[in-house]
Amino acid sequence: AVRDEVCESGNMVALVGMINHSNQELTCRALKRLCIVLDTSSGCDYMWFTSETSGALSK
């Protein structure tokens, strides 16, 4: 199941690096909220969630 949670700052930096090709990097950093989980059932490798938006990045 996909969860919406506040990640540790150290993890956030690493996770943000995984999606630095997306403009959502700025949104996640600004909100200081980011969580990426593996969700192979949906066909997406990384999913991110913030307090205001949610989305998924496909491989």
N, C-alpha and C positions, 0 to 999 in steps of 0.2 A: 504493500500500500504506500502511496505517496504521502509524505508528511510535510507540513509547513512548520519550520522551526528556525530559531535564530542560531546560526552556526558560530563557532569560536572564531575570533579574529584571525588566528593563525591559519585555520582551515579555510576561512573565507578568501584569504589572499591566494592560496593554492588553487581553490576552486574557481576563483575569478580568472586565474591564469588559463584555465582550461577553456574558457569561453571568451577570451580577450578579442576574438574576431567578431564578437557581437556587440552592438551598441548598448546592449543591456548591461554591459560591464559598468558603465557610468551610473546607471540606475541602481544597481546592486550596491556599489560602493557608497553612493550618496545615502541610501537608506540604511546602510550597515546591516542589511539582512540578505542572506543568501544561503540556499541549501540545495545541493545537487545530489540526487540519488539515482542509482541505476534502475532502470525500468525497462527490461528487455521485452516484457509482455506487450508494451505499447510500441516497440520498435525504435524507441529513443534511447540514446546512450546517456545523455545528461538532461536533467530537468532542474530548473531553477524557480524559486518562489520568493516573492517579497511581500511586504505588508499591503501593497497596492496592486500588484500585478502577478501573474503567473504565466509560465510558458515552458516550451520544451524545445530542445535543439536536437535535430535528427542527425545521424551520422552522415 
